[in-house]
Amino acid sequence: MRLERPDQRGRFGEFGGAFAPETLMPALEALEIEFTNAWRDDSFRGELDGLLATYVGRPTPLYHADRLSKQLGINLLLKREDLAHTGAHKINNTLAQGLLTKRMGKKRVIAETGAGQHGVATATACALLELECVVYMGEKDIERQALNVYRMKLLGATVVPVTSGAGTLKDAVSAALRDWVASVATTHYIIGSVVGPHPFPWMVREFQKVIGEELKEQMDAPPDVIVAPVGGGSNAMGVFYPFVGMDGVDLVGVEAAGLGIASGLHGASIGEGSPGVLHGSMTYMLQDEFGQVLEAHSISAGLDYPGVGPEHAYFNDAGLVRYVNATDAQAVEAFHLLARSEGILPALESAHALAWIVQEASQLSGRTVVLNLSGRGDKDVQQVARLDG
Amino acid sequence: MSNRWLVLMANSGSDRLRALFSISRDEDRAVLLPYLTAGIPTVDASVELFVAMADAGADGFEVGIPYADPLMDGPVIMRAGEQALDAGVTVPVALEVVRRVVDETGKAVLVMTYVNPVLRRGIDTFFGDVATAGAAGVIIADLPVDEAEPFLAAAHEVAVGMALFVSPMTSAARLDSVISCGPDFVYGIAEVGVTGERTEASSNVGALAESIRAKSEVPIVFGVGISTPVQAHAAALHGDGVIVGSAIVRRVLDAATPDAARESLSVFVAELAAAMSR
């Protein structure tokens, strides 16, 4: 059963909670209260809805992919989050948290970013709302997402390279949390996904569920299948949540299989991980026998994360959502496929979800399938170009 | 019999912890608890460093289990943890360091970890391991009072002490829940922020100690941002114990040889020990 909100301890079943240094706990408690009040406040909702309509361009279109539908023998619809301002769904969350930051009277914002989409969306919200913005980004991601790094700088943000660990998203989240432990009195942490300590997973879900709510409005009848990529899981949570538990709607989250599950180099936290505490919440994560966090691997920086939002862990165990995976190679193939067949360059994250649809096309034959096209692929063009030689 | 012998002779971790804090009461000074990550620079050399610090006047120790994602730690302790993990210092290896330090120094040892290695091992099993190693207490950096109940119960079961945290940000209501959970000692976070050296002495320790003592007689150990004898003295005026971490770890990481590290720590720990009197 879907939960409207987590329990008193911030739990979705056994997952979630707040495992954070005591220094952060009062801020997390205050954030829960601020968010609860703001979310009930018509003026806050009105201001956010206005920005989503006129600044972000919501509702994003639902596009019927004719040519690809014929090719795959399914009825394929694309929820075009790639057409949202800044090129991904991330802006839904950053504008809302930006408004919340102002409401709390804080002037400085920190964020982590993997692919750079959340970093750009946060920098954008901060430029619009006159907030100081510092983005932590792994040095490996800085290298593979150079375009987004420059976009953040253009928007006035400071990008801080993170050299610890593998220099990817996990390390960027940790660095942002370390900053927050020191700066919590004056700074809000705009976390980019449905991860982290309570109330973040719940709050970010509430800010992203607009995707699924629009989809409901845009269709005469619910689709047979909704497919979305899952790293931390915010776009998937956003599109799934309004449909969770609905009869006849098959929800499929696609994790990164990297170089193949058997290689051990992947980001399939639900498929291959085990329960543990990562970045403040109990969830499925990649860890060794002693509980040390393992590095994930994915060609997609946004899926290169060894954990997943705790509500996804709950959905998995409750059988409400099915979690599958696609490899780097399959994602790159799907990237080309969508470019050629529909004239759309998808983010490599979204390409994972399409890759799964392509693999399963014969099983999905004749069914209506919605792909949450979470972001556009401009940021990935250089990386794909390198692969293609 | 002197209090130091009481620590050595005590049977359980909780007894060792009580004996440790009785030093503070009886001698009108705070106890000095240097922190070092287990296995830095090597397993054998780290045990020797703890012995040298005991000889230089440390009353007990905080031994860090290396962790891959230490959210409460600054760059120095992070680097030590990465180095130790690369050298194969797993949780069992780190607990073997704890056992050797207890055996060779007779001092009270507090084990510092993050929550996930404890969960992975199983809470009860982990605390059993800690008790077997002879540790006096456990500090879990990312465990707030809200999630602490099963950990406190497991610690109690094997008579090992358990800390809960109070920071300058902690509200009166949260302090009440900390006290009512009955920790064996309170870890007072002297500075808002992660572990690491600071230039100024903490201005928070007096008020923190006062708010805790108004509600309980539980021993208070101050840590985070205490890196010089002057800062340690300021904390010693208000706390029962003082933890110095990054300043110790940095000296070990910076030393050219284990011998150089030992000499450097002997001098530094003696200076810190002299700063413990009130």
Interface residues (C-beta under 8 A of the other chain):
Chain A: R9 G17 A18 F19 A20 P21 E22 T23 L24 M25 P26 A27 E29 S164 G165 K170 S174 L177 R178 V181 A182 V184 A185 P275 G276 V277 L278 H279 G280 Q287 E289 F290 G291 Q292 V293
Chain B: Y67 A68 D69 L71 M72 D73 G74 M78 E82 L85 T90 V91 P92 Y114 V115 N116 P117 V118 L119 R120 R121 A141 D142 L143 P144 V145 D146 E147 L164 F165 V166 S167 P168 M169 T170 S171 R174 I189 V192 G193 V194
